[in-house]
Every structure is written in C-alpha cells, then in structure tokens.
Amino acid sequence: MVRSPAQPEGRTRTDKARRTLSIFGATGSIGVSTADVVLQHRDSFDIEVVTAQSRAEELAETAIRLGAKHAVIGDPDRLEVLRARLAGTGIGVAAGPAAIVEAASRPVDLAVAAIVGAAGLEPTLAAIDAGADIALANKECMVCAGGLFNRRAAAASVRVLPVDSEHDAIFQSLEANNLHAVERITITASGGPFRTATLDEMRRATPAEALKHPRWAMGPKISIDSATMMNKGLELIEAHHLFDIGSARLDVLVHPQSIVHGFVTYSDGSVVAQLGVADMRIPISHCLNWPRRVETATPRLDLATVGTLSFEKPDLQRFPALRVARTALENGDWATNILNAANEVAVQAFLDGAIGYLEIAATVEAVLDVATGTVGGTELDTLEAVLTLDREGRRLAAERIDSRGRRAG
Ligand SMILES: NC(=O)c1ccc[n+]([C@@H]2O[C@H](COP(=O)([O-])OP(=O)(O)OC[C@H]3O[C@@H](n4cnc5c(N)ncnc54)[C@H](OP(=O)(O)O)[C@@H]3O)[C@@H](O)[C@H]2O)c1
C-alpha cells in the first residue's frame, strides 16, 4: 500500500483558515512564486520568517511586501545590507547558517522548504522538529536523507506536502480509499533543452544552452538537472520516499508539452492524472491552501489550443543520469546521498566551465563506483552521519574533477 501526504486524516494544523508560514529560500524561483501566491490571498497567511543566502536587497523587499516578522540571510557578510534595508520596519534580522536553522525552529503551521541543495536539510529538519507541516520543494533534502527525513516527520506527526509539480500531481491523483489498489506511479519529464540533441551536440553544450529550459523558468541548479535529466532521477528518489513505493513501480515518461505532470495507475485499469499549465504557482497554491482550493492567478489550461499531448520513453543512452539515479535508489540511502553530493559539485563545475555537460553524469557515476567500495552500505541514522557522507561525496567529486583538469592541463 502506498502512502499519501493526506494521511493521517483528521489533523487540523493545515485546516486552519489563517496559517502561519515561513519561507526558506524566499528569493529563489520557488520563493518568488510562493510570495505571489501568498499576496493573492494576503488575509490567509501570517509570515513568520523569510530567508535567503546572499541576495539581501531582494530578501528585504520580500520581507516588507509579505510583512514578515524575521528576515535571515545565510551569508554573514550580507547582514549589514539587510539591516540597513530593514531599518525602522520592526522586522528582526539575523545571519549565518545557524541563524537559519534557529529561525526554522520558530513554530509555524507550514514551512516552505525552497532552499536549493542539501543546504536545505538542516533547516527543514528543524522545522519538522518544531512541528511545522512542510511544503517541500527542496527535493535534495529527501535524496540525501530520505529515511531520516521520514522518520523525523513521522515522530513529529507532520505532513510533507510535495511542491514539485510531478509529486503534487501524484498527491492530487491518489485516492485516499484506494491506496492499496495503486499499481504504478508515473511522473513526466519535459525532456529539457537537449531532448532531441545528438550526443555530439551535447558534448559541446554550453551552460547558457543548458540553462535555457523550454517550459519552466527555474533556478540554475534545477535547470541544469533538467538538462541532464538528473532532476527526474532525483524526483524518482523523492517519489519513493514521499509515497513509500519501490523503484519497480515508478516510471518516468517524457512529455514535451508539460501539461500532464504525473499519473497513478490503479489495479482496475483506471489512470488518474493531474493536468495544468507549467506554472509552479499551481502546485504551490495547492500545498499552501490544502485541503482547500483557492483561486490562483495563473493562465488556464486550454487543451484545444495545446492540441496534441505526446509521450515517449526516456533515452537512457543520451541521458545516463536517470539510469545512475535509479541504480542509486535501488542501492539505498547511502547511494542517493553520494549521488546528490556528487551531482551538486558536478553541476557547479559545469556552470563554472571546469567540466563539459556530458561530464556531469560521468562524474556522478564514477564517484558512486568509488564510494561503493569505501562507504557503500553506510547507515544514515543521524544527521551527523548524513552530513559526513555528504562531505565525502563532495570530496570524491571535487577530487575527480580536479584530477581530470590536471590531466587536461
Ligand atoms: N524552480 C522550480 O520551478 C522548482 C520546481 C520544483 C522543485 N524545485 C526545487 O526547489 C528548490 C529551489 O529551487 P529554485 O529553482 O527556487 O532555486 P533558486 O532560484 O536557485 O533559489 C534558491 C534559494 O535558496 C537560497 N539558497 C541558496 N543556497 C543557500 C544556502 N547554502 N543556504 C541557505 N539558502 C540558500 C537562495 O538564496 P539567494 O537568492 O540569496 O542565493 C534562494 O533563495 C530546489 O531544490 C529545486 O530542485 C524548484
């Protein structure tokens, strides 16, 4: 039987008409869309905390627009800018990674986890421990520490509501009374900017080309993950943890129009899907307001104009990251932790011009090969164990990238 974020029934924290909310990663793509959704229904939310890493001016502006009580910046060197911008507003300021974790401990009904990368794990766990339901955009949290994450959420009796459009689609397609009858879960992928590219074109791909997503406007890390399809691999792992379903019953289908975000196949042959235009304000609004639906200022889906919906199997030759991620999922939490760490390092190296596009997946696979013989099977029972393994994955990836650079130079 799969699990639904709607379980267990009867809890009331997110049923309140007016909710307290914190937004972690408020200046990013998801953060900005979240602010839009909140501002459309200003009377439904009280904002406790907003955070960012370095964009202090944008953070200050967001804090003022949302009427937040606290604004926290990760980079301590940006504190003075934040303080100056918020002088006289009464909004509290703080800086540093520990201050973000501390801010996450402030009790709220719902915490939006929209920091990018494993950096979001500690604040999200702190919010869970403080009893907040989680609107989860930060999939890397789940990928680097899925088992620990779920145990902490269960211990605190909090709900994890998936913001990722594919997982939100599955959330919407799961029938509470028929979880035992779910046969398969399928998430879709646009195919990214290189869906039809040849391997030769991919070899020469520049960061600017890889960042140009055909359907979604997103932050740089997830845009590169979409180009390699590692994003879909991370989402398979996220789906496994969110819905408690094994790799063998999880599918990925390439759907270039990005209209059908995911679907559930039931044992009676019925397929229930969620459709919508490619606009993250739809899943964000669903999570922020769940179990109610409220008006959202997004374009409406017009299927006659879309005309054709097409689907194809992913090409694992040209997109090996998806295969590597699925193997990691099947090998367990230690492997997905290493996968995530190595991928974060490789994506940054690609953006910095240190490696080519095809080297991203190759680096992750090579790091996993080495790690299998050294840290394979490591139990991730504690946050410390998760962070130690994450550092090892980053070290191995940096070492490989560095040694290749030296050989090339
Ligand atoms: N964008 C989408 O459409 C989308 C869809 C589904 C899921 N997601 C997931 O949502 C998460 C956020 O994606 P995004 O596209 O919104 O990313 P983004 O635009 O790059 O924004 C990232 C946010 O995190 C902050 N941040 C970065 N590094 C940090 C650190 N070390 N400590 C604390 N805060 C840090 C950034 O602050 P600064 O602005 O100051 O740098 C920014 O507020 C990712 O996990 C992504 O996979 C995104």
The ligand as a MOL file (V3000), in Angstrom:
LIG
                    3D

  0  0  0     0  0            999 V3000
M  V30 BEGIN CTAB
M  V30 COUNTS 48 52 0 0 0
M  V30 BEGIN ATOM
M  V30 1 N 12.2060 26.3940 -9.6430 0
M  V30 2 C 11.2790 25.4720 -9.8120 0
M  V30 3 O 10.3940 25.6150 -10.6500 0
M  V30 4 C 11.3030 24.2100 -8.9720 0
M  V30 5 C 10.3410 23.2280 -9.2020 0
M  V30 6 C 10.3250 22.1030 -8.3910 0
M  V30 7 C 11.2620 21.9540 -7.3780 0
M  V30 8 N 12.2090 22.9210 -7.2010 0 CHG=1
M  V30 9 C 13.1980 22.7280 -6.1360 0
M  V30 10 O 13.0980 23.8330 -5.2440 0
M  V30 11 C 14.3730 24.1610 -4.7140 0
M  V30 12 C 14.6510 25.6260 -5.0360 0
M  V30 13 O 14.7400 25.7810 -6.4380 0
M  V30 14 P 14.7760 27.2210 -7.1160 0
M  V30 15 O 14.6860 26.9880 -8.5740 0
M  V30 16 O 13.7780 28.1180 -6.4630 0 CHG=-1
M  V30 17 O 16.2650 27.6730 -6.7490 0
M  V30 18 P 16.8920 29.1400 -6.7790 0
M  V30 19 O 16.0960 30.0270 -7.6660 0
M  V30 20 O 18.3300 28.9780 -7.0530 0
M  V30 21 O 16.6770 29.6500 -5.2640 0
M  V30 22 C 17.3460 29.0460 -4.2000 0
M  V30 23 C 17.0240 29.7510 -2.9000 0
M  V30 24 O 17.8260 29.1660 -1.8560 0
M  V30 25 C 18.7020 30.1550 -1.2870 0
M  V30 26 N 19.9710 29.4900 -1.0130 0
M  V30 27 C 20.9070 29.0860 -1.9110 0
M  V30 28 N 21.9300 28.4890 -1.2940 0
M  V30 29 C 21.6430 28.5160 0.0300 0
M  V30 30 C 22.3520 28.0740 1.1940 0
M  V30 31 N 23.5320 27.4750 1.1270 0
M  V30 32 N 21.7640 28.2750 2.4150 0
M  V30 33 C 20.5600 28.8810 2.5120 0
M  V30 34 N 19.8580 29.3280 1.4400 0
M  V30 35 C 20.4030 29.1420 0.2150 0
M  V30 36 C 18.8080 31.2380 -2.3460 0
M  V30 37 O 19.2080 32.4870 -1.7690 0
M  V30 38 P 19.8760 33.6440 -2.7200 0
M  V30 39 O 18.7820 34.0830 -3.6330 0
M  V30 40 O 20.2900 34.7010 -1.7710 0
M  V30 41 O 21.0090 32.9830 -3.4280 0
M  V30 42 C 17.3780 31.2480 -2.8970 0
M  V30 43 O 16.5320 31.9190 -2.0150 0
M  V30 44 C 15.3630 23.1970 -5.3710 0
M  V30 45 O 15.5800 22.1100 -4.5230 0
M  V30 46 C 14.6350 22.7270 -6.6190 0
M  V30 47 O 15.0220 21.4340 -7.0290 0
M  V30 48 C 12.2410 24.0360 -7.9480 0
M  V30 END ATOM
M  V30 BEGIN BOND
M  V30 1 1 1 2
M  V30 2 2 2 3
M  V30 3 1 2 4
M  V30 4 1 4 5
M  V30 5 2 4 48
M  V30 6 2 5 6
M  V30 7 1 6 7
M  V30 8 2 7 8
M  V30 9 1 8 9
M  V30 10 1 8 48
M  V30 11 1 9 10
M  V30 12 1 9 46
M  V30 13 1 10 11
M  V30 14 1 11 12
M  V30 15 1 11 44
M  V30 16 1 12 13
M  V30 17 1 13 14
M  V30 18 2 14 15
M  V30 19 1 14 16
M  V30 20 1 14 17
M  V30 21 1 17 18
M  V30 22 2 18 19
M  V30 23 1 18 20
M  V30 24 1 18 21
M  V30 25 1 21 22
M  V30 26 1 22 23
M  V30 27 1 23 24
M  V30 28 1 23 42
M  V30 29 1 24 25
M  V30 30 1 25 26
M  V30 31 1 25 36
M  V30 32 1 26 27
M  V30 33 1 26 35
M  V30 34 2 27 28
M  V30 35 1 28 29
M  V30 36 1 29 30
M  V30 37 2 29 35
M  V30 38 1 30 31
M  V30 39 2 30 32
M  V30 40 1 32 33
M  V30 41 2 33 34
M  V30 42 1 34 35
M  V30 43 1 36 37
M  V30 44 1 36 42
M  V30 45 1 37 38
M  V30 46 2 38 39
M  V30 47 1 38 40
M  V30 48 1 38 41
M  V30 49 1 42 43
M  V30 50 1 44 45
M  V30 51 1 44 46
M  V30 52 1 46 47
M  V30 END BOND
M  V30 END CTAB
M  END
